[in-house]
Amino acid sequence: MRLNIVFYGPEGSGKGTQAKLVAEKLGIPHLVSGDLVRKYAEEDHGIMGRVCQEALEKGYYVADSEMYVLWKQRFKEDDTKKGWVLDGFPRNLTQAMFLERKVEKYGQDIDAVFFLDVTERESIRRLLARGRKNPDGSVHDSPERIKERLKYYAKGNKAVLRYYKKRNLLIHIDGERPIEKIHAEIMKTIKELKETEPQ
């Protein structure tokens, strides 16, 4: 069966790691918001490329309207038709509603939303330890930049969680445990999901 899975949580929650493990296990593409932005920043020489490059250099998120353009293009690609694991999007209620409309347009559904819950302090610690770099080699993160992005995340957090909880899609995961334990819990949930879904 085809599965469309969303991983949600603050930066540094481990959603990227878990999404990648799940995508590899299920043999479906891992769609990453940050990867899309970095790809356009490096390869696109038009307006979108400049927008993405500036966002990376200044350490802020690309605006919703531009992200919709990126995702519309990505969902048109053939590999998404067999299912996908998405992380880094949506970040707010408007984006969640856009994603649902876009998925429905292609005759699909979102099957599960895994919420990886970690404290702000843990997010900051992990992101600083990661030391991510921009395409030009400069450091992407500072405590100030991270706090600004986490503030943006916190603004939309409750509305997104309510939205997916109402649709019985939300699965709460404690993100402050070892990677292996989190992965085992997620895969157990996916196995149960596959068993209950019509083939």
Secondary structure, 3 states (H helix, E strand, C coil): CCCEEEEECCCCCCHHHHHHHHHHHHCCCEEEHHHHHHHHHHHCCCHHHHHHHHHHHHCCCCCHHHHHHHHHHHHCCHHHHHCEEEECCCCCHHHHHHHHHHHHHCCCCCCEEEEEECCHHHHHHHHHHHCCECCCCCECCCHHHHHHHHHHHHHHHHHHHHHHHHCCCEEEEECCCCHHHHHHHHHHHHHHHHHHCCC
